[in-house]
Amino acid sequence: MIFITQGRYTREAIKGMIVKPEDRAEALSRHMAKAGGRVLSYYMTFGEYDFLSVLEAPGETQMAAALLAAASSGGVSDLRTTLAMTSIEAKGAFAAASDLVRTYKSPGDA
């Protein structure tokens, strides 16, 4: 499963990285490996969030564990994670929806 995560570094984390610069993609790669996943890409970003990462994890439980552990460190905040689908996976979802749309009844349309 592919997940896109955005987040912010805390003031303390930024101060620490200025004093001792490091490649956070390497640290994230080690962290994700322990959760059974891997980093597909990692970017520092401008704007509302400080970083964006594209991660692969075996499932939601492993991804949630990795996120909870990172959040508990106190170095990151405001994590926002989205499940991403490939175009082939999305095509399958639309195909499955075409079968379901015929049987779904809107509220009040009993």
Buried (B, 14 or more C-beta within 10 A) or exposed (E): BBBBBBBBBBEEBEEBEEEEEEEBBEBBBEBBEEBBBEBBEBEEEEEEBBBBBBBBBEEEEBBBBBBEEBBEEEBBBEBEBEEBEEEEEEEEEEEEEEEEEEEEEEEEEE
